[in-house]
Amino acid sequence: MQSYLPGLTYLHSILRYFIILFAIIVAIQCLMGMMGKKKFKSMNKQSALVLLIFCDLQLLLGVILYSLKGMTNLFSSGDVMKDPVKRFWAVEHGVGMIIAIVLVHIGYSATKKLMDDDRKFKKLFWCVFAAFVVIIATIPWQWRTPGVGRPNVPSIMRSAV
């Protein structure tokens, strides 16, 4: 199973950019819809659905990587909360991303409800915006603390860390 780690890590790292892109697309569509008092169209719902699918796929890959990399062992040491690197990987990254994905799901659920278009745009916008902020804050960007930061553009040839 360890031979799959570089490919799964690469896919997990690249998928973040699709999530960021679609979060921006959905947020812009919502802003344009709110400002222009536009009708909520199937295109708006489909963009939100693509974002939701990417987030769910990312969660699945994250859970697989979490278990394959033995991240659950981080909890066995008593100093998880004292060590910023262990805390990031054991708590901050996973919890932050789950919160973001829940927000995307809540926002998407508004697209299926019988409510006026302005309320749909507003609910979807605020949920996606909040999720976007959490995602950006909890991605292990290259400039973060050593041990946390990962290459912004990963190489599939690098060994999995």
N, C-alpha and C positions, 0 to 999 in steps of 0.2 A: 504494500500500500504506500510506502514511503516514496516510491518512484513517481507517484502521481502528484506529490506535493508541489514541485516547481510549476507544473502546468496549472494546477488549481489555484495556487497563490497568484500566478500571473493573471488568470481569468478574474479572480476576485479583485485584484488591483486595477485592472483595466475597466471593469464593469462600473467602478465608481464614477468614471467620467461620463458614462451614459446616464447614470442616475442624476448627476449634477446637471447635465445638458437638459434632460427631460424635466427636471424640477424647475429650471429656468424657463423652459418653453411653457410649462403649465402655469407658472406664476405670471408670465407676460400675457398669456391668453386670458387669464383671470382679470388682470389689471385692465386690459383692453376691453373686456366684457363689462366690467364695472363702470369704467369711465365713459364708455360709449353707449351704455344702457342697451347692450346687445342681447340677443337671444342665446341661451346656452344650447350649443349644437352638439351633434354626435361627435364631431371632430374634437371638441373640448373633452368630452367623456373618454374618447379613445386615447388622447394624449395622457390623461390621468391614469388610464388603465395600463398603458405601456410603462409609465413610471412605477406603478404598483407591481407589475410583473418583474421589472428589473430589480426592485427592492426585495421582493420575495425570493428571487433567484440569488441575489447577493446574500440574503440571510441564510439560505440553504448552504451556499458555498462557505460562508463564515462558520456555520455550525460544524460542517464537515472538517474544515481546516482546524477549528478549535479542538476537536476531538483527536484528529490525526496527529497534530503537533503536541499533544499531551498538555494542553493548557490547563486542564483540570488539576494538574499537579501543583499549579501555582498556589492553590488554596491549602495545600498540605503544610506549607511553611507558615509560621505565625506572623511573619512580617509583611504580609501582602500590602496592607494599607500604609506602611511606613516607607516602602520602596516605590518611588514614582513609576518605574518601568513595570514592575509586577502589577501595581495598582491599575495602570493604564490597560494592560492586556487582560487582567482578571476581572476588572470592573468597568472602567470608564468606556472603553471602546464598545464592548458588547452591549452594555446597558444603554449607552447613548444611541447606538444604531437600532436597537429594539424600540426605543422610544420614538425615534424618527420613523420607523416603519409603521408603527401603530398610528402615528399622526397621518401618514400617507393613506392608510386604510380608512381612517375616520374621514379624511377629506374626500376620498373616492366614494365613500358611502353617500355623501351628499349629492353626488351626481345621479344617483338612482332614486332619490326621494322626490315626492311631489311637493315642491316648494318653488317660489318664484325664482326666476333666473338670477336676479341680483344676489339673493341669499346663497344660491348655489356657488356663484363665482366667489363671494366673500368667504364662505366656509372653506371651499377648496383652496383659495389663495392663502388664508391664514394657516391652515394645516400644512400646506406644502412649504410655505415660507418658514414656519417654525421647524419643520423637518429638515429643511435645507441648512438652517443655522446649526442645528445639532449635528448633522452629517459633516459639515465643514469643520466644526469644532472637534470632532472625534475621529477624523481620518488621521492615520499616522503619517502626516506629511514629512517630507525629507528634512525639514528644518527643525523638527521637534527634538526633544531630549534624545541623546544617544541611547540606543536600545529600544526606543519607541519609533523613531523616524524610519521610514522606508523610502526607497527611491520613488519619486513622483511618476516616472515612467519606468516601470520594472522591466528587467530583462529576463526572458524565459530561460536563458542559459545560466543565470546565477543560481547558486544552490539555495534551497528553501531554508529560511531562518525561522 
